[in-house]
Amino acid sequence: MTTYTGRWHGPQRYFGLHYDLHANATDTELGARATPKELVPLLKLLNPDFVQTDCKGHPGHTSWYSQVPGATVSPGVKRDALKGWRQATAQLDLPLHCHYSGIWDDAAGEKHPEWCRVDAEGKPVPGRMCPRGPYLEQLMLPQLIELIDRYRIDGFWVDGEIWAVEPCYCERCRAAFTQATGIAQPPKEPGEADWPAWFEFSLQSFEAHVTRYCETIHAQRPTALLCSNWLQTFRHPGEPKVPTDWISGDNTWVFGLDGCRCESRFISTRGKPWDIMIWSFYAAQGMGQVESPWTFKPVQMVQQEAAVVVALGGSVQVYEHPAGLRNGQLAPWRCQRLRQVGQFVRQRRALCQATQTVPQVAVLHSEHHARSRPGRNLMWGIDHSPVQGAVYSLLEVHYNVDILDEWALAQRLEEFPVVVAPEQDRMSAEMVERLKAYVQRGGKLLLSGAAGLERFGAGFLGVKAGVHQEKQTCHLPVADGSLPVYSEEWQLLKPGKARGLGRLGLSALLDERLLPHPAATLHQVGEGAVAYIPFGLFRFFDKNRYPLARAFAAEVMEELVGELPIRVEGPLCVDAVLRRKGRRLLVHLINRASGIPNRPNDGSVDQIPLVGLVRVEVEMEKRPKKVQLAFEKGKLKWSWKAGLLAVQLDQVHIHVAIVVD
């Protein structure tokens, strides 16, 4: 397969509405109020650029009168809702997509247990389809084609996909695995020797499944666009070969604002049109808790998530489904609030769309590492924790961060002055050699994790091997104090040519019970340098988010990098995003705070507090023609002298951009 760069409806389709119901056997009023008479006024009020509506959810019941043999139409369908949505969107000249649950289909599983994935004990898994089974050809594709032919659907957002897939032990899959690998029997448990091969085979089977329906629908209606929920996103690193048209994922209560921060920084490197679907509602205690019902998010909470997405160059859609309404109605007061979100997003389109990153810090998210010791699930079963920890810690000290897998970084390595490889213990041998050569040519590499010593070698790191320890807590010297850090593995090093950065200790004391081993090392290699943190700092930070852990990472980065040409100082809760649009430099500042200092907005307050002061320095030879503020009001002061632009901004509310011409 070759890389497919995707398609979209055009730059004007920037803010979308996603509406789905997951129709089921207990519904009684589906479509009753989904008429153009009711939908058109509310769609005008909400004012989306494109619409995705319900057609089949995880229960497998259609919310339209499907005539495909084997279809399960919900007994609650009272009116053809798809006809109403198509007529309404046609009146408003809006593209209409369908939400269709793919691999997850409970009704199909009940009718055809032979279509289901089989577990390691040989039992069908209810509702989860085998990607190599008859389901695609006998039900899914006929229904997608029916939707295109009957309603002229413009696209499909296919749900219940990679995040719902685990290896299948049916005879088809077992035989194909043996033929592909020569391994006689697939393993049963993660951790067994052949599990990575079994996981990779299962992933390829799923990718082939998506490829088949993309190619079939593209042949049926070339203008139809397809997306597989969460495919080619942060938890699916690697070359994006599957020919989906755009990339999207629904940012549930599980991910929140931090989810947007990592996903946007990764998806933006895929080379395809993309968006993040933000849930307009949440439950404080998660899904299914009776005492914690779904409630509508504060508008500013949705705007915070949207700000991260648009600043990184993505589009936004909002998932809206008023609780308790199964008849196709939209709630006017909620539409009015979502209109405010749409206005917030559209206000930013001219500056945010079609921008490029200012390469500063590349965080490596190796697909080889991620899938080398996988769990069962194709999406949830990969190791991404240290990457998250690195991203969060670096953003808190205002570096501009992009997340790249090996496929993307290999093409752009020379663009980035700094690469951080956070405990990517099992990156490919090719990437190890690329990073070594990168440092020799002048690059700066921050490497963490005990396995880094063996992968990169003591000579490259400038150290002498010390003692390898497991499941240990040591104390790090940080600022004017110390921090206890737990790591599954440690390398207690002896510096050679490298310079030691601080000493590990066994207590909170700064001058007693110290070990003769550095907390980190710094080594000049060729024209560049490598800093080595010989334990799992970033996995620790992802789990604990201790301020001193972030401060330690910042101290090591300062020793390694010094001053970059663009520098931002401000509150910890402000993320900086550096982008270019043509000759313009854009310094995006996004306030993550809620009413609780230095915490992401968890919905506990309606109004996000103003924060400041923010200072920006930019090394530039010529005085800029103009420096101005976009999106929000504030007091902006700037000066240029001797090749340095100094900017000062008094406040950030949600999202502001400093524009340098």
Order of alpha helices (4+ residues) and beta strands (2+ residues): beta-alpha-beta-beta-beta-alpha-beta-alpha-beta-beta-alpha-beta-alpha-alpha-beta-beta-alpha-beta-beta-beta-alpha-beta-alpha-alpha-beta-beta-alpha-alpha-beta-alpha-beta-alpha-beta-alpha-alpha-beta-beta-beta-beta-beta-alpha-alpha-beta-beta-beta-beta-beta-beta-beta-beta
